[in-house]
Amino acid sequence: MDSTVGRRTDRGTAVVAGVLFLVTEVAAIAGMLLYRPALDGAAYVAGPGVDGHVAAGALCEVVLVLAVIGTGVVLYPVLRRHQEAVALGYVCGRLLEAAVITVGIVGMLAVVTLRRDAGAEAATAARALVAVHDWTFLLGPNVVLGANSLALAFLMHRSRLVPRPVALLGLVGGALILASAVAVLFGVYPQVSTAGSLAALPVFAWEVTLAVRLLVKGFAPARPDGRPGEPTTATAPSLTG
């Protein structure tokens, strides 16, 4: 492939990936806010409910699922040039993350269905479905997201496709959200807590920073030695001596 065409293709890939990362953040936050009324399952099925809000939240999370998969698919052709096994693992990890989120979507929509039968059994079932959603939220956008962030940040750091401080933010963010999820799993603190929110901030900052970097500057250009990364000022030795 001509180098100019390759650079244009990578620039387009960077823009699409940047947009998709921003979409994941917006869709995740919007879905969480819209779901809020239904997260108290028993009270929701016994009350008037706001089914439209929950349906809109589900739609936001469907967009989230598609964007999560999209980031893995779009970045794969670039990442595979540097370490194909890790790049493939990242794609599979994003697919797993999307699948877990989808299970949570189904659970919340099932709560809406149960609201039509607001008996004692419906309230109990609703609480169980909300619990399923909570666990999928822990495993998908926390455990799997942490592992995915570590894989992508590792590749970005190794290949120098983005500046090292950006990649280091991803390594820190991925490790923190993963450690926080394990702490929640073992009951150290609740999932919705100050500690949990603080642990999630670095990975949020990583994805937003990465998205802005890809949109504004794309991937770092190749160095004179042909390797990816920021160009250096070194010059090739003269063949004439």
C-alpha positions as CSV (number, residue, x, y, z in Angstrom):
1,M,0.0,0.0,0.0
2,D,1.3,3.5,-0.8
3,S,2.5,5.3,2.3
4,T,0.3,8.3,1.7
5,V,-2.8,6.1,1.3
6,G,-1.8,4.3,4.5
7,R,-1.5,7.5,6.4
8,R,-4.9,8.7,5.2
9,T,-6.5,5.3,6.1
10,D,-4.9,5.5,9.6
11,R,-6.1,9.1,10.0
12,G,-9.7,8.0,9.2
13,T,-9.4,5.1,11.5
14,A,-8.3,7.4,14.3
15,V,-11.2,9.8,13.8
16,V,-13.8,7.0,13.8
17,A,-12.3,5.4,16.9
18,G,-12.2,8.8,18.6
19,V,-15.9,9.4,17.9
20,L,-16.8,5.8,19.1
21,F,-15.0,6.3,22.4
22,L,-16.9,9.5,23.0
23,V,-20.1,7.8,22.1
24,T,-19.4,5.1,24.7
25,E,-19.0,7.7,27.4
26,V,-22.1,9.7,26.5
27,A,-24.3,6.6,26.0
28,A,-23.2,5.0,29.3
29,I,-23.9,8.1,31.4
30,A,-27.2,8.7,29.7
31,G,-28.3,5.1,30.2
32,M,-27.4,5.1,33.8
33,L,-29.4,8.3,34.5
34,L,-32.4,7.1,32.6
35,Y,-32.4,3.7,34.3
36,R,-32.3,5.3,37.8
37,P,-36.1,5.1,38.5
38,A,-36.1,1.3,37.8
39,L,-33.1,0.4,40.0
40,D,-35.4,0.1,43.0
41,G,-37.2,-2.8,41.5
42,A,-39.9,-3.5,44.0
43,A,-40.9,0.2,44.4
44,Y,-40.9,0.6,40.6
45,V,-43.2,-2.3,39.8
46,A,-45.6,-1.2,42.5
47,G,-45.7,2.5,41.4
48,P,-46.8,4.4,38.4
49,G,-43.4,3.9,36.7
50,V,-41.7,5.8,33.9
51,D,-41.4,3.1,31.3
52,G,-40.4,5.5,28.6
53,H,-37.3,6.6,30.6
54,V,-36.2,2.9,31.1
55,A,-36.8,2.2,27.4
56,A,-34.7,5.2,26.4
57,G,-32.0,4.0,28.8
58,A,-32.1,0.6,27.1
59,L,-31.7,2.3,23.7
60,C,-28.7,4.3,25.0
61,E,-27.1,1.1,26.2
62,V,-27.8,-0.6,22.8
63,V,-25.9,2.3,21.3
64,L,-23.2,1.8,23.9
65,V,-22.9,-1.9,23.0
66,L,-22.5,-1.1,19.3
67,A,-19.9,1.6,20.1
68,V,-17.9,-0.8,22.4
69,I,-17.8,-3.4,19.6
70,G,-17.0,-0.7,17.1
71,T,-13.9,0.5,18.9
72,G,-12.4,-3.0,18.9
73,V,-13.2,-3.7,15.3
74,V,-12.0,-0.3,14.0
75,L,-8.7,-0.3,15.9
76,Y,-7.8,-3.9,15.1
77,P,-6.2,-3.3,11.7
78,V,-3.8,-0.7,13.2
79,L,-3.1,-2.6,16.5
80,R,-2.4,-5.9,14.8
81,R,0.7,-4.5,13.1
82,H,2.4,-4.2,16.5
83,Q,1.2,-7.3,18.4
84,E,-1.5,-9.3,16.8
85,A,-2.3,-11.6,19.7
86,V,-3.0,-8.7,22.1
87,A,-4.9,-6.8,19.4
88,L,-7.2,-9.9,18.9
89,G,-7.6,-10.2,22.6
90,Y,-8.7,-6.6,22.8
91,V,-11.4,-7.2,20.1
92,C,-12.6,-10.3,22.0
93,G,-12.6,-8.5,25.2
94,R,-14.8,-5.7,23.8
95,L,-17.2,-8.3,22.5
96,L,-17.4,-9.9,25.9
97,E,-17.9,-6.5,27.5
98,A,-20.8,-5.8,25.1
99,A,-22.3,-9.2,25.7
100,V,-22.4,-8.6,29.5
101,I,-23.9,-5.2,29.1
102,T,-26.6,-6.7,26.9
103,V,-27.6,-9.1,29.6
104,G,-28.1,-6.1,31.9
105,I,-30.3,-4.4,29.3
106,V,-32.6,-7.4,29.1
107,G,-32.9,-7.5,32.9
108,M,-34.0,-3.8,33.0
109,L,-36.5,-4.3,30.2
110,A,-37.9,-7.3,32.1
111,V,-38.5,-5.1,35.1
112,V,-40.7,-2.9,32.9
113,T,-42.7,-6.0,31.9
114,L,-43.1,-7.1,35.5
115,R,-44.6,-3.7,36.4
116,R,-47.8,-4.8,34.6
117,D,-48.3,-7.4,37.4
118,A,-47.5,-5.6,40.6
119,G,-48.1,-8.5,43.0
120,A,-45.7,-9.7,45.7
121,E,-44.1,-12.2,43.3
122,A,-43.5,-9.5,40.7
123,A,-41.8,-7.3,43.2
124,T,-39.5,-10.2,44.2
125,A,-38.7,-11.0,40.6
126,A,-38.0,-7.3,39.9
127,R,-35.5,-7.1,42.8
128,A,-33.7,-10.2,41.4
129,L,-33.6,-8.6,37.9
130,V,-32.1,-5.4,39.3
131,A,-29.5,-7.5,41.1
132,V,-28.6,-9.1,37.8
133,H,-28.2,-5.7,36.2
134,D,-26.0,-4.6,39.1
135,W,-23.7,-7.6,38.7
136,T,-23.5,-7.2,34.9
137,F,-22.6,-3.5,35.6
138,L,-19.8,-4.7,37.8
139,L,-18.5,-7.4,35.5
140,G,-18.9,-5.6,32.2
141,P,-18.1,-1.8,32.6
142,N,-15.7,-2.6,35.5
143,V,-13.9,-5.9,35.4
144,V,-13.9,-6.5,31.6
145,L,-13.5,-2.8,30.9
146,G,-10.4,-2.7,33.2
147,A,-8.8,-5.6,31.4
148,N,-9.6,-4.1,28.0
149,S,-8.2,-0.7,29.0
150,L,-5.0,-2.4,30.2
151,A,-4.6,-4.3,26.9
152,L,-5.2,-1.2,24.7
153,A,-3.0,1.0,26.9
154,F,-0.2,-1.6,26.8
155,L,-0.4,-1.7,23.0
156,M,-0.5,2.1,22.7
157,H,2.5,2.4,25.1
158,R,4.5,-0.3,23.3
159,S,3.8,1.0,19.8
160,R,3.9,4.7,20.7
161,L,0.8,5.3,18.6
162,V,-0.1,7.9,21.2
163,P,2.1,9.9,23.6
164,R,3.3,7.9,26.5
165,P,1.5,10.0,29.2
166,V,-1.8,9.1,27.5
167,A,-0.9,5.4,27.4
168,L,0.2,5.5,31.1
169,L,-3.1,7.1,32.1
170,G,-4.8,4.1,30.5
171,L,-2.6,1.6,32.4
172,V,-3.3,3.4,35.7
173,G,-7.0,3.7,34.9
174,G,-7.4,0.1,33.9
175,A,-5.6,-1.2,36.9
176,L,-7.6,1.0,39.3
177,I,-11.1,0.1,37.9
178,L,-10.1,-3.6,37.9
179,A,-8.9,-3.4,41.6
180,S,-12.0,-1.5,42.6
181,A,-14.3,-4.1,41.0
182,V,-12.5,-6.9,42.9
183,A,-12.9,-4.8,46.1
184,V,-16.7,-4.5,45.4
185,L,-16.9,-8.2,44.6
186,F,-15.5,-9.1,48.1
187,G,-17.7,-6.5,49.9
188,V,-15.0,-4.0,50.8
189,Y,-17.3,-1.2,49.8
190,P,-20.5,-0.8,47.8
191,Q,-20.4,-0.5,44.0
192,V,-22.1,2.9,44.2
193,S,-19.8,4.7,46.6
194,T,-17.3,7.5,46.8
195,A,-14.4,5.1,46.6
196,G,-15.9,3.3,43.6
197,S,-16.5,6.7,41.8
198,L,-13.0,7.9,42.5
199,A,-11.5,4.6,41.1
200,A,-13.6,5.0,37.9
201,L,-12.4,8.6,37.2
202,P,-8.9,7.7,35.7
203,V,-10.3,5.2,33.2
204,F,-13.0,7.8,32.2
205,A,-10.2,10.4,31.8
206,W,-8.2,7.9,29.7
207,E,-11.0,7.2,27.3
208,V,-11.9,10.9,26.9
209,T,-8.2,11.9,26.5
210,L,-7.6,9.1,24.0
211,A,-10.7,10.1,22.0
212,V,-9.6,13.7,21.9
213,R,-6.1,12.8,20.9
214,L,-7.3,10.5,18.1
215,L,-9.7,13.1,16.8
216,V,-7.3,16.0,16.9
217,K,-4.0,14.5,16.0
218,G,-4.6,10.9,15.1
219,F,-1.9,8.2,15.6
220,A,1.7,9.3,16.2
221,P,3.7,9.4,12.9
222,A,6.4,6.9,12.2
223,R,9.9,7.7,13.3
224,P,12.7,7.9,10.7
225,D,13.7,4.3,11.5
226,G,10.3,3.2,10.3
227,R,8.9,2.3,13.7
228,P,5.7,4.0,15.0
229,G,6.0,6.9,17.4
230,E,6.8,10.5,17.6
231,P,9.4,11.5,15.0
232,T,12.9,12.2,16.2
233,T,15.5,14.7,15.0
234,A,18.1,12.0,14.1
235,T,19.2,11.9,10.5
236,A,20.4,8.9,8.5
237,P,24.2,8.6,8.1
238,S,25.6,9.7,4.7
239,L,26.4,7.0,2.3
240,T,29.2,9.1,0.8
241,G,31.0,9.4,4.1
